[in-house]
Amino acid sequence: MNIKKLFLELTEYTIPGGMEYTLEKFFPKGIQEDGVGNYFIKIGESKTIFTSHMDTACSRYQKVNHVIENDIISTDGNSVLSADDKNGMTILLYMIYRKVPGTYYFFQGEESGMMGSGAIISKNKKFFSDFDRMISFDRRGYNSIITHQIGRRGCSEEFSKALATELNKYDFNYRSDPTGIYTDSASFINIIPECTNLSVGYFNEHTYRERMDISFLDKLAKASCKVDWENLPIGDKKEKTNASNYNNIAYNDEEEWGYCW
């Protein structure tokens, strides 16, 4: 599977909420729709659930004109790129292709307020109570392992540090980041013991200046197939952490984001 080719195909058009079904052609045989517009597939035996979302922060279905300069992919400035979160989708589809054990969940309507994740919890909360960890491949930058969203701890420091150790074997610089906002994984904090989001190499999401690093995405997708997900520890999310102990991640103007409609 060619990761760059897959990403470019996934981002050929922007996908507003309600049009996620147009991505069905990219899904493998055996994937299921869960009754509320999300898609999932189980590979082998695993207590890990991997997630991304399918929709784009946009108001219409629109052709994307890619601009490629070395490893950086952006647009001609007339649309968002949709790397948020087609980067995540690319990684999940690659891991499925490589048959990495796990349950893979593709959520609809994240940009509209976590519509898909909220709906499936209301319909089938019990399904998710069997998992030990949720990894959402949906975060800007290169370094974040999100520990907190909307002021709530999603994963323990023990888990975050263990995951950083695993990933950093492959020449990354991941570290704990408590500055998460609000994504699908936040919906599961009270259901799944460890919930986090990982940086996947996009920047300036939700704007026409959005861009991504395809070399980083390729490396992360391949490294994610080697991580020992099942032996990551379940720690104590009630532990007290001094925020001053964190080296908060800053990307200068990369923190700027806003809706493009």
N, C-alpha and C positions, 0 to 999 in steps of 0.2 A: 504493500500500500504506500503510495506516494503522498506524504503528509501535506506538502505544499499544494499539490494538485487538488487534494480533497478540500483544503481550506478555501482555495479560490472558487471551487464549485459551490461550496456551502454559502459563500458570500457573494454569489452572482447577483442576488437580489436581496434587498432588505425584507425582513419578515415581521410585519406588525402583528400584534396580538390578534388571534383569530385565524391567521393564515399558516400556522405551524404545520398543518397537514401537507403543505407543499414540500416539506422536507422528507416525507415518507420514503421517497425513492432512494434515500441514502441509508436507510436502515437495513440491517441484516435480516435474513429469514429467521422467523421465530419470535420477532419482537411483538409485544402486545400493547394495545391501547387500553388504558385502565378505567375507561368509562367517563373520565372528566377531561380528556384531551391530552394527557401525558402519555409517554411511551416508556416501556421498560422491558428488560430482558435479563435473565439469570444465567450466569456462566459458572458451572461447577458448584462446589460447596464453599460458602464464605459468609462471614458475619460483617462484611464491608459493603456499603452502598456508595457508588460513585454517581455524581450528578452534574448536570449542566442545564442551561435553559435554552430554548429554541428561538424565542422571540427577540426582536430588535427594538431598541428605543427609537421608534419612528412612527409616523402616522400613516404611511402608505407603502405599498409594495412597489419597489423602485429598482431599476437596473443600477448596479454599482459599477463604476468605471475604476478599475484598480490602477494604482500607480506603484511600480516596484522599483526601489532603489537599493541595490545590494540586498541586505536581509530585511529591510523595512518595507512593509506593504501598507499603503494608505489609499485614499481616493483622490479624485480630481477636485474635491472640494464641494461637490454638489449633493453629497449624501454622507451618511455615516458609513463606516466600514462593516459593522456587525461582528467585529472581533469579540465584542461582548455580546453573546458568549459563544460565537462559533469556534473560538479557540478551545473552549471546554468541550464542545461537541466533537471537534476533531480528535482530541485526546481520547475521549470515551470510545469513539468509533474505532480508533487504532487499537486500544486495549481489548475491545471485543474481537477484533480481527486476530489479535495475538492470543486470544482465549485466556486472558487473565481472569482468574476466579473473582466473582463479585456480582452484585446486582447493579445494573446500570439504569439510571432513571433520567429521562429527558423531560423537563418541565415546560409547560406552556404558561404564558402570561406572567412571567416574573416581573417584567418591566411595568406591568399594570397593577402591581401590588401583590405579587406572589399568588396569583390566582390559581394556578395549577397545584402548587404544593398545599395551599390552604384547602382546596376542594378535596384533594385525596385524603388529607388527614380527617376531614369531616366524614368522608365516606368509609374509610378503611384504616383507621388509626392503628389497629392491631397488627397489620402487616409490617409496620415499621418498628414495632417493639422488639422484634427478633434480632435487630442489628446492634452491633457494638460501636460502629463508627460510620460517620458520613463524611465523605470527602467531596466538596464542591469545587470543581475547577472553574472558578469564576472570581477573579480578583485582578486588578491592575498591577503592573510592575513586575519585578523579578524576584522579590525576596519574602513576601508575606506568607506566614501561616497564621491565619486569623484566629485569635483566641476569644474575642468579644465582639458581639454585635448589639447595637442599640443599648449599650450598657450592661448586657448580660453575658456571662461567661458561657461560651459554647463548647470549648474543649479545655482540658486540664493542661497545666504547664508541663507535667510529666509527658503527656501525649505529644504536645507540640514539640518539645525538645527531642523526643525519640524520633518523630517524623522528620525533623530537621536533620538529625544525624543520618537517617536513611537516605534522604534526598541529596545531602551534601557529599555523599560518597561519589556522586556523579558530577562533581565540579559546579555545584550551585552554592548559593549563599543564603539559604532560607533561614528565617528566624521568627520568633514569636512577634505578632503584631496585634495589639489590642484595639486598633482603630477601625474595625469593621463597621459597616453601615447597616444594611438590612437586605438580606438575600434569602433565597429559598431555604438554605440550611438553618436559618434562624427559626423557621417554623417547627423544627424538630428538636430543639434544644432540650425540651422537657420529656422527649420520647427516646432519643438515642443518646447514650452516654457521652460520646465524643463527636462533636460536629465542628467542622472547620472549612475554610475556603483557602485555596492556594492561588498565588500569583501565577498567571499564565502568559504574561508578556504582551498585554495590550495597554494602551495609554490613551488619554483624552477621550474615554468612552462617552457616548451620548452626544458627541459633537461631530461636526464635519471635519475636524482635525484629528479624528481617531486614527490610530496607527497600531501596528503590531510588529513583533520581531519573529520572523518565521524560523530563524535558526534556533532561537530559544524554544519555540513551540515544538520543533522537531526533537530537540534534545530532551525536553520534559516528557513528551509522549513516550519516547523510548525508555527513559529512566523509570517512568511510572509502571512499566511492565516488569521491572526488576525489584521494586520495593517489596519488602516483606510486610504487607499490609496486615496480615492476620495476627502477627505477633506484636503489633504496636500495643502499648499498655493502656489500660483504662485507669485513669487517675482520679483525683479528687477535685471536682469542679467548685467545691465550696472553699477551697484554700484562699487565703488572703494574699493578694499580690500588690506590691508597691509599684504603682505606675511609673515612678521615677526610675525604676530599674530597667525599663524598656528603652531601647534605642528606637524611637518611633521613626518610621520610614517616611522620607519626604522626597518628592520628585519635582520640586520647584513648581512650575505651572501645571504639572501633571495632575495635581489634586483638583484642578478646575474642571468642573463638569456641569452639564446642564442639558435640558431637553432640546431637541433640534426641530421641533415642530412649532 
